[in-house]
Amino acid sequence: HEVKDLKYGAVLFEFYQQKYFETLVEYEYAHERGGIQQHGDYPELLKGGVSLSYGLDEQAQNIFSELIAENSDEAVQNRAWYFLAKMLYLRGDIERAAVTLSNVHGTIPRKIDQEYLYLAALINIKLGHFDEAGKISLKFNRKSPYAPFLYFNLGVALGKQKAYEQAIKALKKSASYADGSSELERVADRSQMAIAYLYAVSHDARKANASINQVSSSGVFSNRALLGAGWSFVNSGAYREALAPLGVLEQRSMAIPEVQEAVLLVPHVYEKMNLPGRAAEGFISAGDRYEATLDQLETAKEALKGADVLELFVSNLDDVLGESDWFGT
């Protein structure tokens, strides 16, 4: 609640900005200057958590193991057990993660309570204990930042088990968290696409279309939604209606797989509508667009042959870290 050591304040300043490398640098500097005083084991817990976030698994494991061995304080031990379980989960060692998490006893520290529940639910989902994961979801605070992700993962897992009604219910809960922020809007779009797929598998085209129509027309999943809408209309014989979403998709970049499919699907639709002239025109146009795109790809390949890849990486660093352009992807 209160920083009593200025060196710890410098560590926390970097940590709360999610600058994990700088956090570790400040921690090591504090360690060289006599360590952080009057904060018990919490600076060491912070270092372990940051090491884990930065991918330093072995360093994190050593820190948490030492804290567990040396500490009788329940809150510190619970945090350490939680972080160890999280590390094992991220490594894909689900069964050991479950055993490790079971060592958490008593009161869960408030700051990791919702994270702990989220991890426990994910572990149960991976182990196929869907009922238990569902029970854990009921303990979530409505405002928990982890809730929409839990419901999405639970919905997808239940869908794979063909428990469609339960899956759709969980996915609808996930989508209900959309609040205008880009992250939650993407989660909502993914949820609506998954719902549409489940309705399509259940042969309910009307509800599938309704879910597809909930997906943002310009978001990251819009291409898949537009193509899905087009195919849904084609499969139900509503060929004229299929042209609207496919027409929007056709105007987008040929680098997008859904666009590559749409430029061939549109002339196919015209063929189904008994308009052979429009169909032939569409197939010729598709061929031209494919050839032009292949030419662009060859040009790019030639340009990259003589390029200094490291220099390209450094000059595009912001885009690479943000994964916001073709180079980052």
Residue pairs with C-beta under 8 A, 6 or more apart in sequence:
3 9
3 12
4 37
4 38
4 39
5 30
5 36
5 37
5 38
5 39
7 26
7 29
7 30
7 33
7 36
8 30
8 36
8 39
8 43
10 26
10 29
10 30
11 23
11 26
11 27
11 30
11 36
11 43
11 46
12 46
13 26
14 20
14 22
14 23
14 25
14 26
15 23
15 46
15 50
20 50
20 53
20 54
21 54
23 46
23 50
24 47
24 50
24 51
24 54
27 43
27 46
27 47
27 50
30 36
30 43
36 43
40 73
40 76
41 67
41 71
41 73
41 76
42 76
44 63
44 67
45 63
45 67
45 76
45 79
45 80
45 83
47 63
48 59
48 60
48 63
48 64
48 67
48 80
48 83
49 60
49 83
51 57
51 59
51 60
51 63
52 60
52 83
52 86
52 87
52 90
57 87
57 91
60 83
60 87
61 84
61 87
64 80
64 81
64 83
64 84
64 87
65 80
65 84
67 76
67 77
67 80
68 77
68 80
68 81
68 84
71 77
71 80
74 105
74 106
74 107
75 107
75 109
77 103
78 104
78 105
78 106
78 107
78 108
78 109
78 112
79 109
79 112
81 100
81 101
81 103
81 104
82 101
82 104
82 108
82 112
82 115
82 116
82 119
84 100
85 97
85 98
85 100
85 101
85 104
85 119
85 123
86 97
86 119
88 94
88 96
88 97
88 100
89 97
89 119
89 122
89 123
89 126
94 123
94 126
94 127
95 127
97 119
97 123
98 123
98 127
101 116
101 119
101 120
101 123
104 116
108 116
114 140
114 141
114 144
114 145
114 146
115 146
117 136
117 139
117 140
117 144
117 146
118 144
118 146
118 149
118 150
120 136
121 133
121 136
121 137
121 150
121 153
121 154
122 133
122 150
122 153
124 130
124 132
124 133
124 136
125 133
125 153
125 154
125 157
130 154
130 157
130 158
130 161
130 163
130 166
133 150
133 154
133 157
134 154
134 166
134 170
137 147
137 150
137 151
137 154
137 170
140 146
140 147
140 150
141 147
147 173
147 177
148 173
148 174
148 177
148 184
148 187
148 188
149 174
149 187
151 170
151 171
151 173
151 174
151 191
152 170
152 171
152 174
152 187
152 190
152 191
152 194
154 170
155 167
155 168
155 169
155 170
155 171
155 173
155 174
155 191
155 194
156 167
156 171
156 194
157 167
158 164
158 166
158 167
158 170
159 167
159 171
159 194
159 197
159 198
161 167
164 198
164 201
164 202
167 194
167 198
168 195
168 198
168 199
171 191
171 192
171 194
171 195
171 198
172 191
172 195
174 187
174 188
174 191
175 187
175 188
175 191
175 192
175 195
175 214
176 188
177 184
177 187
177 188
178 184
178 185
178 187
178 188
185 216
185 219
186 219
186 220
186 221
188 214
189 215
189 216
189 219
189 220
189 221
189 222
189 225
190 221
192 211
192 212
192 214
192 215
192 225
193 211
193 212
193 215
193 221
193 224
193 225
193 228
195 211
196 208
196 209
196 211
196 212
196 215
196 225
196 228
196 232
197 208
197 228
199 205
199 207
199 208
199 211
200 208
200 232
205 232
205 235
205 236
208 228
208 232
209 229
209 232
209 233
212 225
212 228
212 229
212 232
213 229
215 221
215 222
215 224
215 225
216 222
216 225
217 225
217 226
217 248
223 249
223 252
223 256
223 257
223 258
223 259
224 258
225 245
226 245
226 246
226 248
226 249
226 258
226 262
227 245
227 246
227 249
227 258
227 261
227 262
227 265
229 242
229 245
230 242
230 245
230 246
230 249
230 262
230 265
230 269
231 242
231 265
233 239
233 241
233 242
233 245
234 242
234 265
234 268
234 269
234 272
239 269
239 272
239 273
240 273
242 265
242 269
243 266
243 269
246 262
246 265
246 266
246 269
247 266
249 258
249 259
249 262
250 259
250 262
250 263
250 266
252 259
253 259
254 260
254 263
254 289
254 290
254 292
254 293
255 293
255 326
260 290
263 282
263 285
263 286
263 289
263 290
264 283
264 286
266 282
267 278
267 279
267 280
267 281
267 282
267 283
267 285
267 286
268 279
270 276
270 278
270 279
270 282
271 279
312 327
313 320
316 325
316 327
316 328
319 325
319 327
319 328
320 327
320 328
321 328
322 328
323 329
